[in-house]
Amino acid sequence: MTVRLATACLALAGAIALVAGCSRFVILNDPLTAAEHNDLGVAYEAGGKPELAKREYRAALKRDPRLVRARVNLGNLEAAAGRWRPAEDCYRRALRVAPDDADALNNLAVALLHQGRSLAEAESLATRAVASGGERDSVYRATLSEVRAARR
């Protein structure tokens, strides 16, 4: 047991010496959970740093590919940049994990609306979002109204 401990200490000392001589370092163990990476992404996004936010959302998804909130947030970044097709892909992937997620339903409807395609699907999605009765009900209803107006 002592030999293993001594070997580990020597390896650690070598790694520290290597890192100390460099201007960059590598984190060997990421202590953040997927949810914490997502929250950090939200903070970066609120601070006007979308690239850092995107990096954190992706880190969250690497930790937990089923974290719907990170997938929706990543889609929202794409939508904010006017990249509607990648946003659509993010929302669809979120809905594969959580088919009744009201934000993903609503935001996918918005993405389809902005692309001017699949308006019948967009109406169905927005209707499902409204039916969820979520806390953003007024947003979901506004989306549904916009989609219905576009279909006329």
ZAMARGU-4260 file (C-alpha; in steps of 0.2 Angstrom, whole numbers, plus 5000, padded with zeros to 4 digits):
<rodrens>
0) 5000/5000/5000 | 5014/5012/5004 | 5022/5009/4987 | 5006/5014/4978 | 5004/5029/4989
5) 5022/5035/4985 | 5020/5031/4966 | 5004/5042/4967 | 5012/5056/4976 | 5027/5056/4963
10) 5014/5056/4949 | 5005/5070/4956 | 5021/5080/4960 | 5026/5078/4942 | 5009/5084/4936
15) 5010/5099/4947 | 5027/5103/4940 | 5021/5101/4923 | 5006/5112/4925 | 5017/5125/4935
20) 5028/5127/4919 | 5014/5130/4907 | 5002/5145/4905 | 4987/5134/4903 | 4982/5119/4913
25) 4970/5105/4911 | 4956/5101/4924 | 4958/5082/4927 | 4942/5081/4937 | 4927/5092/4933
30) 4918/5094/4950 | 4902/5102/4943 | 4886/5092/4940 | 4876/5093/4924 | 4864/5105/4932
35) 4877/5116/4939 | 4885/5118/4921 | 4868/5122/4915 | 4866/5135/4928 | 4883/5142/4924
40) 4878/5143/4906 | 4862/5153/4911 | 4873/5165/4921 | 4885/5167/4906 | 4870/5170/4894
45) 4863/5183/4906 | 4880/5192/4906 | 4880/5193/4887 | 4893/5179/4884 | 4884/5167/4873
50) 4899/5157/4868 | 4903/5153/4886 | 4885/5149/4889 | 4885/5137/4874 | 4901/5129/4881
55) 4893/5126/4898 | 4877/5119/4890 | 4887/5107/4880 | 4897/5102/4896 | 4880/5099/4904
60) 4874/5088/4890 | 4890/5079/4890 | 4887/5075/4908 | 4869/5071/4906 | 4862/5069/4888
65) 4845/5068/4895 | 4845/5086/4904 | 4831/5094/4894 | 4834/5111/4901 | 4851/5112/4894
70) 4845/5106/4877 | 4832/5119/4877 | 4844/5133/4883 | 4856/5128/4869 | 4841/5129/4857
75) 4837/5146/4863 | 4855/5152/4860 | 4854/5146/4842 | 4837/5155/4840 | 4843/5171/4848
80) 4857/5171/4834 | 4844/5168/4821 | 4850/5150/4817 | 4832/5142/4817 | 4837/5125/4810
85) 4850/5121/4823 | 4837/5128/4836 | 4824/5116/4829 | 4836/5102/4831 | 4839/5106/4849
90) 4821/5107/4853 | 4817/5091/4844 | 4830/5082/4854 | 4823/5089/4870 | 4806/5082/4865
95) 4813/5065/4862 | 4818/5064/4881 | 4803/5074/4888 | 4789/5074/4875 | 4778/5085/4886
100) 4790/5099/4890 | 4780/5114/4887 | 4795/5126/4884 | 4802/5114/4871 | 4785/5112/4863
105) 4783/5131/4862 | 4800/5135/4856 | 4800/5122/4843 | 4783/5130/4837 | 4792/5146/4836
110) 4807/5139/4826 | 4795/5132/4814 | 4785/5148/4812 | 4801/5158/4809 | 4806/5146/4796
115) 4789/5147/4788 | 4787/5128/4787 | 4776/5115/4795 | 4764/5127/4802 | 4751/5113/4805
120) 4764/5105/4816 | 4768/5121/4824 | 4750/5124/4829 | 4749/5106/4836 | 4765/5110/4846
125) 4759/5127/4853 | 4742/5119/4857 | 4750/5106/4867 | 4761/5119/4876 | 4745/5129/4881
130) 4737/5113/4887 | 4751/5110/4899 | 4745/5125/4909 | 4763/5129/4913 | 4769/5145/4921
135) 4773/5153/4905 | 4755/5151/4899 | 4754/5169/4892 | 4769/5166/4881 | 4762/5149/4875
140) 4746/5157/4870 | 4755/5171/4861 | 4764/5158/4851 | 4748/5149/4847 | 4740/5165/4841
145) 4755/5169/4830 | 4755/5152/4822 | 4736/5153/4819 | 4738/5170/4811 | 4752/5163/4800
150) 4741/5149/4794 | 4727/5160/4788
</rodrens>
